[in-house]
Amino acid sequence: MEMQKVTQQMIGFRRMMFNNTCSAINAMQDNSESMMNAFLKQFPWITDEARRPLKNSMAFVRESRNHYQKLIDEGYKYAEKMMNTK
């Protein structure tokens, strides 16, 4: 029983660390995206056609990080569910 409690605490700690790390990465990526948008607005000679690949890549990164976080969260939920079953 004690080992199960220690394992649950380890899983909870690792989940908290993952969430904190993802929050920091999200903040950096969001900041980078807003800086890129501000940078692109300063140059009127860059056409919308030239901006489109940059915007698409930023959207792809955002979607990918959200998908990755969702997968990891599901894994933690599954691990917690396994630990709670007897």
MMTF fields as JSON, N, C-alpha, C and O atoms, coordinates in Angstrom:
{
  "mmtfVersion": "1.0.0",
  "mmtfProducer": "UNKNOWN",
  "numBonds": 343,
  "numAtoms": 344,
  "numGroups": 86,
  "numChains": 1,
  "numModels": 1,
  "chainsPerModel": [1],
  "groupsPerChain": [86],
  "chainIdList": ["A"],
  "bondAtomList": [4, 2, 8, 6, 12, 10, 16, 14, 20, 18, 24, 22, 28, 26, 32, 30, 36, 34, 40, 38, 44, 42, 48, 46, 52, 50, 56, 54, 60, 58, 64, 62, 68, 66, 72, 70, 76, 74, 80, 78, 84, 82, 88, 86, 92, 90, 96, 94, 100, 98, 104, 102, 108, 106, 112, 110, 116, 114, 120, 118, 124, 122, 128, 126, 132, 130, 136, 134, 140, 138, 144, 142, 148, 146, 152, 150, 156, 154, 160, 158, 164, 162, 168, 166, 172, 170, 176, 174, 180, 178, 184, 182, 188, 186, 192, 190, 196, 194, 200, 198, 204, 202, 208, 206, 212, 210, 216, 214, 220, 218, 224, 222, 228, 226, 232, 230, 236, 234, 240, 238, 244, 242, 248, 246, 252, 250, 256, 254, 260, 258, 264, 262, 268, 266, 272, 270, 276, 274, 280, 278, 284, 282, 288, 286, 292, 290, 296, 294, 300, 298, 304, 302, 308, 306, 312, 310, 316, 314, 320, 318, 324, 322, 328, 326, 332, 330, 336, 334, 340, 338],
  "bondOrderList": [1, 1, 1, 1, 1, 1, 1, 1, 1, 1, 1, 1, 1, 1, 1, 1, 1, 1, 1, 1, 1, 1, 1, 1, 1, 1, 1, 1, 1, 1, 1, 1, 1, 1, 1, 1, 1, 1, 1, 1, 1, 1, 1, 1, 1, 1, 1, 1, 1, 1, 1, 1, 1, 1, 1, 1, 1, 1, 1, 1, 1, 1, 1, 1, 1, 1, 1, 1, 1, 1, 1, 1, 1, 1, 1, 1, 1, 1, 1, 1, 1, 1, 1, 1, 1],
  "groupList": [{"groupName": "MET", "atomNameList": ["N", "CA", "C", "O"], "elementList": ["N", "C", "C", "O"], "formalChargeList": [0, 0, 0, 0], "bondAtomList": [1, 0, 2, 1, 3, 2], "bondOrderList": [1, 1, 2], "singleLetterCode": "M", "chemCompType": "L-PEPTIDE LINKING"}, {"groupName": "GLU", "atomNameList": ["N", "CA", "C", "O"], "elementList": ["N", "C", "C", "O"], "formalChargeList": [0, 0, 0, 0], "bondAtomList": [1, 0, 2, 1, 3, 2], "bondOrderList": [1, 1, 2], "singleLetterCode": "E", "chemCompType": "L-PEPTIDE LINKING"}, {"groupName": "GLN", "atomNameList": ["N", "CA", "C", "O"], "elementList": ["N", "C", "C", "O"], "formalChargeList": [0, 0, 0, 0], "bondAtomList": [1, 0, 2, 1, 3, 2], "bondOrderList": [1, 1, 2], "singleLetterCode": "Q", "chemCompType": "L-PEPTIDE LINKING"}, {"groupName": "LYS", "atomNameList": ["N", "CA", "C", "O"], "elementList": ["N", "C", "C", "O"], "formalChargeList": [0, 0, 0, 0], "bondAtomList": [1, 0, 2, 1, 3, 2], "bondOrderList": [1, 1, 2], "singleLetterCode": "K", "chemCompType": "L-PEPTIDE LINKING"}, {"groupName": "VAL", "atomNameList": ["N", "CA", "C", "O"], "elementList": ["N", "C", "C", "O"], "formalChargeList": [0, 0, 0, 0], "bondAtomList": [1, 0, 2, 1, 3, 2], "bondOrderList": [1, 1, 2], "singleLetterCode": "V", "chemCompType": "L-PEPTIDE LINKING"}, {"groupName": "THR", "atomNameList": ["N", "CA", "C", "O"], "elementList": ["N", "C", "C", "O"], "formalChargeList": [0, 0, 0, 0], "bondAtomList": [1, 0, 2, 1, 3, 2], "bondOrderList": [1, 1, 2], "singleLetterCode": "T", "chemCompType": "L-PEPTIDE LINKING"}, {"groupName": "ILE", "atomNameList": ["N", "CA", "C", "O"], "elementList": ["N", "C", "C", "O"], "formalChargeList": [0, 0, 0, 0], "bondAtomList": [1, 0, 2, 1, 3, 2], "bondOrderList": [1, 1, 2], "singleLetterCode": "I", "chemCompType": "L-PEPTIDE LINKING"}, {"groupName": "GLY", "atomNameList": ["N", "CA", "C", "O"], "elementList": ["N", "C", "C", "O"], "formalChargeList": [0, 0, 0, 0], "bondAtomList": [1, 0, 2, 1, 3, 2], "bondOrderList": [1, 1, 2], "singleLetterCode": "G", "chemCompType": "PEPTIDE LINKING"}, {"groupName": "PHE", "atomNameList": ["N", "CA", "C", "O"], "elementList": ["N", "C", "C", "O"], "formalChargeList": [0, 0, 0, 0], "bondAtomList": [1, 0, 2, 1, 3, 2], "bondOrderList": [1, 1, 2], "singleLetterCode": "F", "chemCompType": "L-PEPTIDE LINKING"}, {"groupName": "ARG", "atomNameList": ["N", "CA", "C", "O"], "elementList": ["N", "C", "C", "O"], "formalChargeList": [0, 0, 0, 0], "bondAtomList": [1, 0, 2, 1, 3, 2], "bondOrderList": [1, 1, 2], "singleLetterCode": "R", "chemCompType": "L-PEPTIDE LINKING"}, {"groupName": "ASN", "atomNameList": ["N", "CA", "C", "O"], "elementList": ["N", "C", "C", "O"], "formalChargeList": [0, 0, 0, 0], "bondAtomList": [1, 0, 2, 1, 3, 2], "bondOrderList": [1, 1, 2], "singleLetterCode": "N", "chemCompType": "L-PEPTIDE LINKING"}, {"groupName": "CYS", "atomNameList": ["N", "CA", "C", "O"], "elementList": ["N", "C", "C", "O"], "formalChargeList": [0, 0, 0, 0], "bondAtomList": [1, 0, 2, 1, 3, 2], "bondOrderList": [1, 1, 2], "singleLetterCode": "C", "chemCompType": "L-PEPTIDE LINKING"}, {"groupName": "SER", "atomNameList": ["N", "CA", "C", "O"], "elementList": ["N", "C", "C", "O"], "formalChargeList": [0, 0, 0, 0], "bondAtomList": [1, 0, 2, 1, 3, 2], "bondOrderList": [1, 1, 2], "singleLetterCode": "S", "chemCompType": "L-PEPTIDE LINKING"}, {"groupName": "ALA", "atomNameList": ["N", "CA", "C", "O"], "elementList": ["N", "C", "C", "O"], "formalChargeList": [0, 0, 0, 0], "bondAtomList": [1, 0, 2, 1, 3, 2], "bondOrderList": [1, 1, 2], "singleLetterCode": "A", "chemCompType": "L-PEPTIDE LINKING"}, {"groupName": "ASP", "atomNameList": ["N", "CA", "C", "O"], "elementList": ["N", "C", "C", "O"], "formalChargeList": [0, 0, 0, 0], "bondAtomList": [1, 0, 2, 1, 3, 2], "bondOrderList": [1, 1, 2], "singleLetterCode": "D", "chemCompType": "L-PEPTIDE LINKING"}, {"groupName": "LEU", "atomNameList": ["N", "CA", "C", "O"], "elementList": ["N", "C", "C", "O"], "formalChargeList": [0, 0, 0, 0], "bondAtomList": [1, 0, 2, 1, 3, 2], "bondOrderList": [1, 1, 2], "singleLetterCode": "L", "chemCompType": "L-PEPTIDE LINKING"}, {"groupName": "PRO", "atomNameList": ["N", "CA", "C", "O"], "elementList": ["N", "C", "C", "O"], "formalChargeList": [0, 0, 0, 0], "bondAtomList": [1, 0, 2, 1, 3, 2], "bondOrderList": [1, 1, 2], "singleLetterCode": "P", "chemCompType": "L-PEPTIDE LINKING"}, {"groupName": "TRP", "atomNameList": ["N", "CA", "C", "O"], "elementList": ["N", "C", "C", "O"], "formalChargeList": [0, 0, 0, 0], "bondAtomList": [1, 0, 2, 1, 3, 2], "bondOrderList": [1, 1, 2], "singleLetterCode": "W", "chemCompType": "L-PEPTIDE LINKING"}, {"groupName": "HIS", "atomNameList": ["N", "CA", "C", "O"], "elementList": ["N", "C", "C", "O"], "formalChargeList": [0, 0, 0, 0], "bondAtomList": [1, 0, 2, 1, 3, 2], "bondOrderList": [1, 1, 2], "singleLetterCode": "H", "chemCompType": "L-PEPTIDE LINKING"}, {"groupName": "TYR", "atomNameList": ["N", "CA", "C", "O"], "elementList": ["N", "C", "C", "O"], "formalChargeList": [0, 0, 0, 0], "bondAtomList": [1, 0, 2, 1, 3, 2], "bondOrderList": [1, 1, 2], "singleLetterCode": "Y", "chemCompType": "L-PEPTIDE LINKING"}],
  "groupTypeList": [0, 1, 0, 2, 3, 4, 5, 2, 2, 0, 6, 7, 8, 9, 9, 0, 0, 8, 10, 10, 5, 11, 12, 13, 6, 10, 13, 0, 2, 14, 10, 12, 1, 12, 0, 0, 10, 13, 8, 15, 3, 2, 8, 16, 17, 6, 5, 14, 1, 13, 9, 9, 16, 15, 3, 10, 12, 0, 13, 8, 4, 9, 1, 12, 9, 10, 18, 19, 2, 3, 15, 6, 14, 1, 7, 19, 3, 19, 13, 1, 3, 0, 0, 10, 5, 3],
  "groupIdList": [1, 2, 3, 4, 5, 6, 7, 8, 9, 10, 11, 12, 13, 14, 15, 16, 17, 18, 19, 20, 21, 22, 23, 24, 25, 26, 27, 28, 29, 30, 31, 32, 33, 34, 35, 36, 37, 38, 39, 40, 41, 42, 43, 44, 45, 46, 47, 48, 49, 50, 51, 52, 53, 54, 55, 56, 57, 58, 59, 60, 61, 62, 63, 64, 65, 66, 67, 68, 69, 70, 71, 72, 73, 74, 75, 76, 77, 78, 79, 80, 81, 82, 83, 84, 85, 86],
  "secStructList": [7, 2, 2, 2, 2, 2, 2, 2, 2, 2, 2, 2, 2, 2, 2, 2, 2, 2, 2, 2, 2, 2, 2, 2, 2, 2, 2, 2, 2, 2, 2, 2, 2, 2, 2, 2, 2, 2, 2, 2, 2, 6, 7, 6, 6, 1, 7, 2, 2, 2, 2, 2, 2, 2, 2, 2, 2, 2, 2, 2, 2, 2, 2, 2, 2, 2, 2, 2, 2, 2, 2, 2, 2, 2, 2, 2, 2, 2, 2, 2, 2, 2, 2, 2, 7, 7],
  "xCoordList": [0.826, 0.0, 0.862, 0.565, 1.925, 2.822, 3.479, 3.653, 3.842, 4.483, 3.53, 3.947, 2.258, 1.268, 1.131, 1.003, 1.157, 1.046, 2.267, 2.129, 3.44, 4.667, 4.621, 5.006, 4.155, 4.054, 3.057, 3.31, 1.932, 0.944, 1.525, 1.262, 2.308, 2.943, 3.953, 4.058, 4.7, 5.667, 4.969, 5.423, 3.87, 3.113, 2.56, 2.616, 2.028, 1.499, 2.579, 2.353, 3.76, 4.865, 5.306, 5.52, 5.444, 5.866, 4.825, 5.172, 3.552, 2.491, 2.557, 2.416, 2.774, 2.899, 4.104, 4.012, 5.223, 6.422, 6.165, 6.576, 5.486, 5.16, 4.281, 4.529, 3.25, 2.34, 3.066, 2.812, 3.961, 4.719, 5.649, 5.767, 6.303, 7.196, 6.412, 6.841, 5.275, 4.445, 3.937, 3.848, 3.605, 3.157, 4.265, 4.012, 5.492, 6.622, 6.87, 7.098, 6.826, 7.03, 5.92, 6.183, 4.686, 3.559, 3.729, 3.46, 4.173, 4.378, 5.457, 5.301, 6.553, 7.627, 7.167, 7.48, 6.422, 5.955, 4.92, 4.935, 4.035, 3.05, 3.741, 3.362, 4.751, 5.507, 6.242, 6.268, 6.831, 7.523, 6.556, 6.885, 5.368, 4.361, 3.925, 3.785, 3.714, 3.302, 4.44, 4.187, 5.677, 6.819, 6.937, 7.229, 6.712, 6.777, 5.688, 5.934, 4.483, 3.394, 3.697, 3.431, 4.244, 4.607, 5.72, 5.724, 6.652, 7.75, 7.216, 7.63, 6.309, 5.76, 4.909, 4.862, 4.239, 3.413, 4.253, 3.754, 5.514, 6.372, 6.875, 7.409, 6.709, 7.218, 6.063, 5.611, 5.585, 4.422, 4.73, 3.803, 5.988, 6.314, 6.253, 6.341, 6.104, 5.912, 4.436, 3.55, 4.2, 2.82, 2.149, 2.801, 0.826, 0.081, 0.471, 0.473, 0.799, 1.227, 2.535, 2.728, 3.413, 4.674, 4.473, 5.235, 3.469, 3.186, 2.462, 2.569, 1.731, 0.9, 1.694, 1.246, 2.859, 3.601, 4.052, 4.074, 4.408, 4.797, 3.617, 3.738, 2.481, 1.288, 0.847, 0.413, 0.962, 0.611, 1.532, 1.08, 2.823, 3.755, 3.507, 3.626, 3.168, 2.85, 1.577, 1.495, 0.603, -0.628, -0.352, -0.923, 0.53, 0.889, 1.584, 1.3, 2.481, 3.182, 2.186, 2.264, 1.256, 0.246, -0.611, -0.857, -1.067, -1.884, -1.091, -1.615, 0.155, 0.988, 1.243, 1.176, 1.533, 1.806, 0.538, 0.608, -0.626, -1.883, -2.178, -2.629, -1.923, -2.139, -1.194, -1.61, 0.062, 1.049, 0.641, 0.718, 0.213, -0.218, -1.426, -1.517, -2.346, -3.528, -3.145, -3.68, -2.221, -1.785, -1.099, -1.357, -0.246, 0.448, -0.539, -0.441, -1.488, -2.507, -3.326, -3.647, -3.665, -4.402, -3.556, -4.08, -2.264, -1.368, -1.304, -1.308, -1.246, -1.245, -2.571, -2.587, -3.678, -4.979, -5.052, -5.577, -4.514, -4.507, -3.639, -4.019, -2.473, -1.595, -2.257, -2.163, -2.922, -3.622, -4.778, -5.036, -5.459, -6.55, -6.019, -6.636, -4.881, -4.263, -3.865, -4.007, -3.369, -2.923, -4.104, -3.972, -5.25, -6.416, -7.176, -7.965, -6.967, -7.63, -6.839, -5.614, -7.545, -6.879, -6.816, -6.293],
  "yCoordList": [-1.201, 0.0, 1.254, 2.221, 1.234, 2.387, 2.653, 3.806, 1.583, 1.741, 2.384, 3.184, 2.031, 2.617, 4.117, 4.904, 4.509, 5.925, 6.698, 7.806, 6.124, 6.769, 6.905, 7.94, 5.872, 5.911, 6.972, 7.692, 7.074, 8.109, 9.503, 10.399, 9.695, 10.989, 11.295, 12.437, 10.278, 10.477, 10.858, 11.752, 10.185, 10.488, 11.905, 12.651, 12.278, 13.626, 14.69, 15.739, 14.407, 15.351, 15.497, 16.612, 14.375, 14.432, 15.133, 15.857, 14.918, 15.593, 17.105, 17.889, 17.501, 18.921, 19.525, 20.625, 18.819, 19.302, 19.435, 20.417, 18.45, 18.505, 19.707, 20.435, 19.919, 21.053, 22.39, 23.317, 22.493, 23.733, 23.976, 25.102, 22.927, 23.053, 23.45, 24.32, 22.821, 23.154, 24.588, 25.27, 25.049, 26.433, 27.404, 28.414, 27.097, 27.967, 27.941, 28.987, 26.763, 26.647, 27.368, 28.058, 27.209, 27.9, 29.41, 30.113, 29.909, 31.349, 31.831, 32.873, 31.074, 31.467, 31.42, 32.319, 30.373, 30.263, 31.336, 31.896, 31.625, 32.686, 34.039, 34.855, 34.266, 35.51, 35.599, 36.657, 34.498, 34.477, 34.744, 35.448, 34.178, 34.39, 35.851, 36.417, 36.451, 37.86, 38.764, 39.769, 38.418, 39.189, 39.055, 40.032, 37.853, 37.639, 38.429, 39.026, 38.433, 39.205, 40.707, 41.409, 41.192, 42.614, 42.94, 44.009, 42.023, 42.202, 42.263, 43.116, 41.368, 41.332, 42.565, 43.01, 43.12, 44.306, 45.536, 46.481, 45.524, 46.684, 46.751, 47.777, 45.67, 45.627, 45.474, 44.358, 46.58, 46.519, 45.83, 45.399, 45.717, 45.092, 43.56, 42.903, 43.001, 41.551, 41.275, 41.741, 40.518, 40.265, 39.231, 38.511, 39.185, 38.171, 36.77, 35.84, 36.619, 35.313, 34.871, 33.685, 35.81, 35.484, 35.257, 34.517, 35.877, 35.71, 34.409, 33.87, 33.909, 32.732, 31.516, 30.872, 31.17, 30.015, 30.198, 29.237, 31.419, 31.668, 31.49, 30.881, 32.03, 31.885, 30.423, 29.958, 29.705, 28.286, 27.487, 26.596, 27.806, 27.075, 27.397, 26.515, 28.642, 28.991, 28.271, 27.818, 28.171, 27.451, 25.967, 25.334, 25.406, 23.995, 23.72, 22.716, 24.596, 24.433, 24.5, 23.698, 25.443, 25.584, 24.323, 23.816, 23.82, 22.61, 21.407, 20.582, 21.311, 20.177, 20.17, 19.119, 21.329, 21.355, 21.042, 20.379, 21.51, 21.18, 19.688, 19.078, 19.105, 17.668, 16.873, 15.898, 17.28, 16.604, 16.684, 15.686, 17.849, 18.0, 17.121, 16.525, 17.043, 16.213, 14.735, 14.024, 14.279, 12.895, 12.575, 11.531, 13.454, 13.232, 13.251, 12.425, 14.183, 14.231, 12.947, 12.447, 12.413, 11.149, 10.021, 9.146, 10.037, 9.035, 9.119, 8.092, 10.32, 10.485, 10.043, 9.415, 10.363, 9.911, 8.391, 7.793, 7.772, 6.307, 5.728, 4.748, 6.337, 5.855, 6.007, 5.106, 7.125, 7.33, 6.344, 5.844, 6.071, 5.097, 3.719, 2.992, 3.346, 2.051, 1.973, 0.924, 3.074, 3.077, 3.018, 2.509, 3.538, 3.548, 2.244, 1.998, 1.394, 0.086, -0.867, -0.784, -1.757, -2.694, -4.079, -4.991],
  "zCoordList": [0.0, 0.0, 0.0, -0.701, 0.785, 0.859, -0.495, -0.889, -1.204, -2.508, -3.516, -4.353, -3.428, -4.328, -4.064, -5.002, -2.799, -2.448, -2.954, -3.471, -2.809, -3.288, -4.807, -5.351, -5.484, -6.941, -7.388, -8.354, -6.697, -7.028, -6.833, -7.635, -5.785, -5.555, -6.653, -7.101, -7.092, -8.17, -9.461, -10.176, -9.764, -10.973, -10.89, -11.867, -9.736, -9.557, -9.705, -10.307, -9.147, -9.266, -10.709, -11.185, -11.412, -12.812, -13.678, -14.611, -13.367, -14.121, -13.898, -14.837, -12.642, -12.325, -13.045, -13.59, -13.052, -13.742, -15.241, -15.859, -15.825, -17.25, -17.55, -18.51, -16.73, -16.948, -16.805, -17.574, -15.833, -15.66, -16.842, -17.323, -17.304, -18.457, -19.699, -20.457, -19.906, -21.07, -20.988, -22.009, -19.799, -19.646, -20.031, -20.688, -19.623, -19.978, -21.482, -22.091, -22.08, -23.528, -24.285, -25.27, -23.828, -24.472, -24.402, -25.376, -23.259, -23.12, -24.089, -24.726, -24.2, -25.123, -26.572, -27.352, -26.938, -28.313, -28.636, -29.732, -27.708, -27.935, -28.078, -28.918, -27.253, -27.344, -28.681, -29.31, -29.11, -30.4, -31.547, -32.501, -31.442, -32.486, -32.547, -33.631, -31.395, -31.403, -31.886, -32.55, -31.563, -32.062, -33.576, -34.266, -34.091, -35.534, -36.244, -37.291, -35.677, -36.279, -36.253, -37.228, -35.157, -35.076, -36.071, -36.682, -36.225, -37.178, -38.61, -39.394, -38.944, -40.297, -40.605, -41.752, -39.595, -39.811, -40.152, -40.764, -39.762, -40.006, -41.438, -41.861, -42.187, -43.552, -44.536, -44.792, -45.086, -45.97, -47.303, -47.988, -47.683, -48.958, -48.91, -49.947, -47.727, -47.626, -47.91, -47.194, -48.955, -49.38, -48.479, -47.722, -48.591, -47.83, -48.265, -47.457, -49.529, -50.038, -49.37, -49.105, -49.104, -48.436, -46.94, -46.319, -46.365, -44.931, -44.632, -43.53, -45.607, -45.396, -44.891, -43.942, -45.482, -44.948, -43.496, -42.727, -43.126, -41.738, -40.793, -39.73, -41.199, -40.362, -40.279, -39.225, -41.394, -41.386, -40.472, -39.752, -40.5, -39.644, -38.17, -37.319, -37.859, -36.473, -36.011, -34.869, -36.891, -36.546, -36.358, -35.47, -37.199, -37.079, -35.747, -35.095, -35.346, -34.066, -32.915, -31.984, -32.968, -31.914, -31.817, -30.723, -32.97, -32.975, -32.474, -31.727, -32.881, -32.48, -30.981, -30.344, -30.417, -28.972, -28.184, -27.149, -28.657, -27.974, -28.065, -27.096, -29.225, -29.405, -28.501, -27.875, -28.431, -27.586, -26.118, -25.4, -25.67, -24.282, -23.981, -22.907, -24.93, -24.733, -24.605, -23.755, -25.45, -25.381, -24.05, -23.451, -23.602, -22.333, -21.171, -20.263, -21.19, -20.133, -20.095, -19.017, -21.264, -21.314, -20.728, -20.037, -20.998, -20.434, -18.92, -18.241, -18.387, -16.932, -16.324, -15.266, -16.979, -16.485, -16.465, -15.526, -17.521, -17.584, -16.464, -15.824, -16.228, -15.163, -13.802, -12.97, -13.562, -12.3, -12.155, -11.06, -13.236, -13.191, -12.854, -12.076, -13.428, -13.117, -11.646, -11.017, -11.099, -9.717, -8.742, -7.629, -9.166, -8.287, -8.29, -7.378, -9.289, -9.303, -8.425, -8.337, -7.789, -6.861, -7.437, -6.797]
}
